[in-house]
């Protein structure tokens, strides 16, 4: 199992730092966020150290993602929420503060006052077509 001795999540996996564990198996550890933005805010991490979704092997990512629905349903049941965000920030510019891939399960309720900034813009069709082609080219290489 890949680890980073400076990573707080690797230290949690190793038992060096305590957590309020909600689920654990051979691939995943899930625990309550110590800085929750909502009641029941839970993290899901691979036990092996991978900084972002771009570095994790597809089979490990698949295994992590197979567990998320079960954990999310349990979080919703325990918190009484009817909906949730499942978020993963990938890279510092995307607000990732711990550089170990992790998913946030954030329970939501009507009128809870939680706001996740999502400032939409209009897509310029010409620029968008060029961007789509560039992405397609990157996928083909």
C-alpha positions as CSV (number, residue, x, y, z in Angstrom):
1,X,0.0,0.0,0.0
2,X,1.4,3.4,-1.1
3,X,1.7,5.8,1.8
4,X,3.1,9.3,2.3
5,X,4.6,9.8,5.8
6,X,3.7,13.5,5.8
7,X,0.1,13.0,4.8
8,X,-2.5,13.4,7.5
9,X,-4.9,10.9,5.9
10,X,-2.1,8.3,5.6
11,X,-1.5,8.9,9.3
12,X,-5.2,8.3,10.0
13,X,-5.1,5.1,7.9
14,X,-2.1,4.0,9.9
15,X,-3.8,4.7,13.2
16,X,-1.3,7.4,14.2
17,X,-4.1,10.0,14.3
18,X,-7.6,9.2,15.6
19,X,-10.8,9.6,13.6
20,X,-14.5,9.0,14.0
21,X,-14.6,6.0,11.7
22,X,-17.9,5.2,9.9
23,X,-16.7,2.5,7.5
24,X,-13.5,0.5,6.7
25,X,-12.5,-2.3,4.5
26,X,-9.3,-3.4,2.7
27,X,-9.6,-0.5,0.2
28,X,-11.4,2.4,1.8
29,X,-11.6,4.3,5.1
30,X,-14.5,6.6,5.8
31,X,-14.8,9.0,8.7
32,X,-16.5,12.2,9.9
33,X,-14.9,15.4,8.7
34,X,-13.4,17.3,11.6
35,X,-14.4,20.6,10.0
36,X,-18.0,19.8,8.8
37,X,-20.0,22.1,6.7
38,X,-23.1,20.1,7.5
39,X,-24.3,17.6,10.1
40,X,-23.0,14.2,8.9
41,X,-20.2,15.6,6.6
42,X,-18.2,12.5,5.9
43,X,-15.0,11.7,4.0
44,X,-14.3,8.6,2.0
45,X,-10.6,7.9,1.1
46,X,-8.6,5.2,-0.5
47,X,-6.3,3.6,2.1
48,X,-3.4,3.9,-0.4
49,X,-2.0,7.4,-1.1
50,X,-3.0,8.9,-4.4
51,X,-3.0,12.7,-4.6
52,X,-5.9,13.1,-7.1
53,X,-8.3,11.2,-9.3
54,X,-5.8,11.7,-12.1
55,X,-3.1,9.6,-10.3
56,X,-5.2,6.7,-8.9
57,X,-5.2,3.5,-10.9
58,X,-8.6,2.9,-12.6
59,X,-9.2,-0.3,-10.7
60,X,-8.6,1.3,-7.3
61,X,-10.8,4.3,-8.3
62,X,-13.6,1.9,-9.3
63,X,-13.3,0.0,-6.0
64,X,-13.5,3.3,-4.0
65,X,-16.5,4.5,-6.1
66,X,-18.3,1.2,-5.6
67,X,-18.4,1.9,-1.9
68,X,-19.7,5.5,-2.1
69,X,-23.4,4.8,-2.7
70,X,-23.6,2.5,0.4
71,X,-21.8,5.0,2.6
72,X,-23.8,8.0,1.2
73,X,-27.1,6.1,1.9
74,X,-25.9,5.4,5.5
75,X,-24.9,9.1,6.0
76,X,-28.3,10.3,4.8
77,X,-30.1,7.8,7.0
78,X,-28.2,8.8,10.1
79,X,-28.3,12.5,9.5
80,X,-31.9,12.6,8.4
81,X,-31.0,14.4,5.2
82,X,-32.8,13.6,1.9
83,X,-29.9,14.7,-0.5
84,X,-26.2,15.1,-0.5
85,X,-23.2,16.4,-2.5
86,X,-20.5,13.9,-3.3
87,X,-17.5,16.1,-4.1
88,X,-13.8,15.5,-4.8
89,X,-11.4,18.5,-5.2
90,X,-8.4,17.6,-7.3
91,X,-5.5,19.9,-7.0
92,X,-4.8,23.1,-5.0
93,X,-6.5,25.3,-7.5
94,X,-9.6,23.3,-7.0
95,X,-9.5,23.9,-3.3
96,X,-7.9,20.5,-2.3
97,X,-6.3,21.1,1.0
98,X,-5.2,17.5,1.8
99,X,-3.3,16.0,-1.1
100,X,-4.7,12.5,-0.7
101,X,-7.7,11.8,-2.9
102,X,-10.9,12.1,-0.8
103,X,-14.6,12.4,-1.4
104,X,-16.8,14.6,0.7
105,X,-20.3,13.4,1.4
106,X,-22.2,16.5,2.4
107,X,-25.8,16.0,3.5
108,X,-28.2,18.7,2.4
109,X,-31.6,19.9,3.5
110,X,-33.9,22.6,2.2
111,X,-33.0,25.9,3.6
112,X,-29.8,24.7,5.3
113,X,-27.9,27.9,4.2
114,X,-25.0,26.0,2.7
115,X,-23.7,27.7,-0.4
116,X,-21.1,26.1,-2.6
117,X,-19.9,28.8,-5.1
118,X,-20.8,27.8,-8.6
119,X,-20.6,30.9,-10.8
120,X,-21.8,29.8,-14.2
121,X,-21.0,31.5,-17.4
122,X,-22.3,31.3,-21.0
123,X,-20.3,28.9,-23.2
124,X,-18.9,30.6,-26.3
125,X,-19.8,28.1,-29.0
126,X,-16.7,28.8,-31.2
127,X,-14.3,28.6,-28.2
128,X,-16.2,25.6,-26.9
129,X,-15.9,23.7,-30.2
130,X,-12.1,24.3,-30.2
131,X,-11.9,23.2,-26.6
132,X,-13.9,20.0,-27.3
133,X,-11.6,19.2,-30.2
134,X,-8.5,19.8,-27.9
135,X,-10.0,17.5,-25.3
136,X,-10.8,14.8,-27.9
137,X,-7.2,15.1,-29.2
138,X,-5.8,14.7,-25.7
139,X,-8.0,11.6,-25.2
140,X,-6.8,10.1,-28.4
141,X,-3.1,10.5,-27.6
